[in-house]
Amino acid sequence: MQITLNQQVISCSSVQTLQELLQQHKISTDGVAVALNNTVIARRLWPEVTLNSGDDVQLFQIVTGG
Amino acid sequence: MLTIADHTFSSRLFLGTGKFASAAQMQQAIQASGTELVTLAIKRLQLGKPQDDLLTPLRQSGIKLLPNTSGAKTAREAIFAAELAREALQTNWLKLEIHPDPRYLMPDPIETLAAAETLVKQGFVVLPYCSADPVLCKRLEDAGCAAVMPLGAAIGSNQGLQTLAMLQIIIEQSRIPVIVDAGIGAPSHAALALETGAAAVLVNTAIATAINPVTMADAFRQAVQAGSQAYQAGLTSSSSLSAASSPLTCFLEAL
């Protein structure tokens, strides 16, 4: 199936959950937030929320700022 | 001691983490400043680019992390950014900032108040960056904000307390801590804010872009401490006439 990850269309056949998607892309979890179809997903739900074809996943990270 | 929501701070200097030349320099400046709270921002993650480990040393130092909503132009965007920040840092503390115009980065008071009302209801500890408007600051207080952060001057402008007369009214009226944010360009500006009764100041550009940021951080630490001490000691009133400090006893008239 195909999903959009930070505005890039990617194929992910084996990926099932948000957690697995992050692990696949070697994204550390501290300082990272995830929105699925423009809804922020709480971290505790990452292992439970499964991805569907056409989903729009956006990843955000904490950076320096004033 | 300064208390915001349920948290007590012994330092009245808060630091922004932007614009430092390196993470190591930022860490050294944080240490030299004695701060117990730093601000952070959030942005879209760049896939395939290694993530800098910004947070581990900050978490190890035990200081409070305050994410902001910089980049938000509306209340709706700020609420989305707030939810992201809460998940990213696992904190409900938030520096709410909404500035639609990049030229002056002036905070939008209407969107800020609307966002603050919603975010407080959602359980956030909201510290809004706002105009130095006494009425707006009271409205933000009534909305349940934990502090207000009125500006001294435009963000990054180093112009000092251009809004001093309004800040004095805000401080006099406020029942929540008043943190002067933005525009503080020199330790003397920070000292003046504290002497005026501000609970704290937030400084970023003046320290991060100094020729020697670590020494500047130490200078700000001392200025904030001096300003706070002077406020507590009680400044005497000023007068347009002189008042002699030595006795005027006319003892030289015999000459």
Interface residues (C-beta under 8 A of the other chain):
Chain A: L5 N6 Q8 H25 I27 S28 D30 G31 V32 A33 V34 A35 N38 V40 I41 A42 R43 Q58 L59 F60 Q61 I62 V63 T64 G65 G66
Chain B: G16 T17 G18 K19 F20 M26 T39 L40 A41 I42 K43 R44 L45 Q46 L47 Q51 D53 L54 L55 T56 P67 N68 S70 F80 E83 L84 A85 E87 A88 L89 Q90 I155 G156 L202 N204 T205
